[in-house]
Amino acid sequence: MLAGVLLSAAVFLGYQRWGATKSASRGELLSQLPSDANAAIFLDFEELRRAPFMARLFEWAPKPESDADYSQFLKGTGFDYERDLHRVAFATRKKGQDSEIFAIADGMFNRAKISAYASRFGSVAKNGGHDIYSVPATGTAKQISFVFLKNDRIALTSDTDLSAFLSAGNRKEEAAEWRVRFERLAGSPAFAVIRQDAGAGAALAAQVPGGLRSPQLSTLLDQLQWITLAAKPDNTLLRVVAEGECATEATVRQLADLLNGVVILAQAGLNDPKTRQQLDPATREAYLELLKSADISKLDRGGTKSVRLVLEITPKFLAAARTATPSLPDAPPSKPTQQRSGTHKKGRT
């Protein structure tokens, strides 16, 4: 019995230490992103690879064509991102009319081989005790610069000056705003945080299927100060959570009402006799299943107000997504029907 107790204690302590190390690594990556970024994205590939849903997703996704440059890179460095990349955090920020990318990545890197490969096909410069490598970006005239921060961690950027990222200090107030939102998403292995600027809402709204696009949706999204998107696999499904945050209660209320209206309208469109005749029954059922999972709620955090949309994506939906998006009626008018605030669970068929 004593042996069993000792074994249980060893397993528990090992799990605690592994979990703490993983959490610390995640926090370190995110803390090194520039606080003046427009958007930040985090991906924990180790966790995602273990999820059954992700195996289905990789089967569903189209396979990229063989790339000669990547094959050469793989042969020269031994690094295969599908196997060796553990987690990555990257940020985008505006630079004039362009955007630049900065990333921090953890993985199994053969430092000697990667350094030799970069020196052969690019250039290397000393800066503050670091060797900064620059290599051509495939298909463009731009360069990618990277540096080893540790044997298992690199920093890279599409900007011409990587050293500016490494030496720049984050403003405490801005860094705290990002940190609060990163902590809210601590349970998600994949997420994006967007700090709003004019036009971002319109760009997101443009991704909505044509029949559901709405000028009011674009306007309301542009009034949000922060938008977060998070995905967490749960066995054979993927739970997706989108949240829009601002300081105005009226904006959140209107957005929640509009989203409720969109869900109800989409359900009605899928139940329309003409749609039933034109749409494959399995595809229709998959879209209805997605809409039934929609959970729309409002949150009050004191200084800010939020509207949250939760959806559950299933393998059935992935199969349906291979076909064309069903044709649905136009989105609700600018003054949507007022819905009861809180959780939305309507229109089950």
C-alpha positions, 0 to 999 in steps of 0.5 A: 500500500505504501508503494501505491501511495508513493507512486500516486504522489510521484505521478501527481507531483510530476503532473504538477511540475509538467503543468507549471512548466507548460504554463510558464512557457506559455506566459513567457512567450506571450509576455515577449510580444510587443505591447503596441501590436494590433493582434496576437495569436497563440497556438499550442501544437503539443496540445492540439496534436493530442486532440481527436478532433484535430486529427479529423480536421487535418484529414479534412483540410486540403493537403498542401502541395510539396514545396521544394524549398521546404523539402530542402529546409527539412533535409538541411535542418532536420526540423519538421514543424508538424512534428517539432514545433511545440508552441508559438506566439506571434503578433502583428503591428502596423508599419506605415501601410504595411504590417510586420510580424514578430513571433516567439516559438518553442520547439525541438531545434537542431541549433547547429544544423539550422545555424549552418543552413541559415549561414549558407543561404542567408547572412548572419550578424552579431548584435548584443551577444546574439547571432541574428540570421536573415534568410530570404522569404519564399516567393518574395523579395523580403527577408526573415530574421531570427535569433536563438534565445535558447536552444529550444526557443527562437524569435523571428520577424518579417521586419528588417530590424529584429534587434529593435524587438529584442531591445524594446521595452513594453509600456506597462499599461498596454502590456497589462491590457494584453495580459488580462485578456491572455489570462482569460484565454488560459484554457484554450490551446489556440486563440487570437486577440485583436485590438481594434482599429478602424476597418477591422470590424468590416474586414471580419464581417466580410467573412460572413456568408453573403446572405448573412452580411449586414452593414449594421454588423460591420458598424457594430464590430467597428465599435468594439475595442477588443475582439477575442477568438478562442478554440478548444478541442473537446474529444470529437468536437471543437468549441469556438468562443468569440467575444467582442468587448467595449465600454458601451452597454448599448453597443453590446445590447445591439450586437447581441440582438443582431446575432440572435436575429442572424441565428434565428433567420439562418434557422428559418432559411434552412427550414424553408421548403425550397432550401430543403429541396435544394440542400443535401439533408446531411449538409442541412442537418449539420448546419442546423446542428451548428446553429442549435449549439449557438450560445449568445450572452452578455457579460459585464466586467465593470469597466467593459461590457462584452457579448460572447458567442459560443459554437460547437463544430463537429465532424459532421459540420466539417464534412458539410463544409466541403460543399457550398454554403447554403443560400440563405435570406438577407441578414436582418434589417438595421433594427433587429427584433429585440430578443431576451438578453442572456443565453440563446437557445432557440429554434431547435428542429 
